[in-house]
Amino acid sequence: MSDPELEAIRKQRLAQLQSQYKPNNAEDKQAMEEKMQQMQEMRNSVLSQVLDQSARARLNTLSLGKPEKGKMVENMILSMAQRGQLPGKLGEKELISLLESINQQTQKETVVKFDRRRAALDSDNDDDL
């Protein structure tokens, strides 16, 4: 086989493979979007069952300001609900206490170190030289 014939066969095969995957790719995207939408609806329905309106409003406010933290709290509440750790609907006060406990766990303690030897060597008074 010469190079032009081989190149033509390759292009034909590539076009054939691309035509096979394009329709499936669009269908897969649509199916994936529908699945994500269904999962989000399920999350919202479970959250509305375990949180009262004031707690739900506070969680939405948190999600607007800090989306990653809001998602983390939602996941925590959903897992607690699945394990049966929530006796009833969470109110705003219970959600605040849950948020405070999360903040205490994730908050890092800031430590400032001061090297006195370096400060002692660095003099402000240049008259000594």
N, C-alpha and C positions, 0 to 999 in steps of 0.2 A: 504494500500500500504506500502511496505517496503521501507527503505531508498535507496537501490540500484536501485529499479524500478523507484522511484521518480527522482533520480539523472540521470538516463538514459533518462527519458522523458524531463527533463530540458535541457540536452545536445543536444538532438534531436531538441528541440524547438529553442535553441540558434543557432544551425547550420542553421536551416531553416530561422530564421530572418537575420542572417549574409549573407546568400546567396541571400536574397531579396535585401539587401541594397548595396552590393558590385558593381553590374553592374550599378545601378543608381548613385552611388557615383562617378564613373569614368565618366559617361555621364554628370553629374552635373558639375564636375570640368572642363571638356572640354567646356561645354556651357558657364560657367562662364569666362573662359579664352578668349573665342571668344567675349563675350560681353565686357570685359575689353579692348580688342584690338580694337574693333569697337569704343568704347568711346574715346580711346586715339587717334585714327585716326581722329575722329570728332574734338577733341580739337586742334590737329595740323592743320587741315584744316581751322578752324576758326581763329586760331592765325596767320596763314600765310595770311589770308585775311585782318586782321586788323593791322598787323605790317609789316613795310618794312624790307628789308634784314638786314640792319645794326642794327635795333632794335631787330630783331629776333636773330641775332648773339649775341647781348649783353645779351638778356634774357637766351640764352643757356649757355653762360659763367657764368652767375649768378647761374643758376641751377646746373652747375658742382661744383661750389665752395660751395654754400649753397642750397642744394636741397629743404629744407623746405621753405626757403624764395622764391626761384624760383617758387615753386608750389603755394605759396600764391599770388605772383604777377600774375601768369597765371590765377588763379581763379578770381582775381580782374579784369583783362583785359577782361576775358570772360563774367563776369557779366555786366561790363560796355557796352560791345558790345551787349549783349542781351537786355539791357534796352535802347539802342540807344543813349548812352551818348558819343559815339565816332563819330565825324563828318566824319572822313576819316581814312586813314592809319596813324598809329602812327609812327613817325620817332624816331631816336635815341635820339634827344634832348628832345622830349616829354616823352619818356620812362625814361630818366634820371631824369627829374623833378618829374615824378610820383614816382620813387624810392626814391628820396630825401624826398618827402612828407611822404612816408611810413616810412622811417627811423626816421623822426622827431616825428611821432606819436608813434612809438614803442620804441623809445629810452628812457631809464630811466635816470633820473638825479641822479648822484652820490652825496651823502651827507656824509661828514666826520665830526664826532663829536669828540671834544677833551675835556676830563674831566680835568679841571685845578686843581681841588681839589686833585685828586689822584696824579697828577704830583707834586703838592706842598708837599704832605706828603712823597713822595719818594725822598729822598735827595741823591745826588751823593757824598756828603761829609760825610764820616763816622767818622771824627775826633770829631764831636760834641758828640758822645756817650760816 
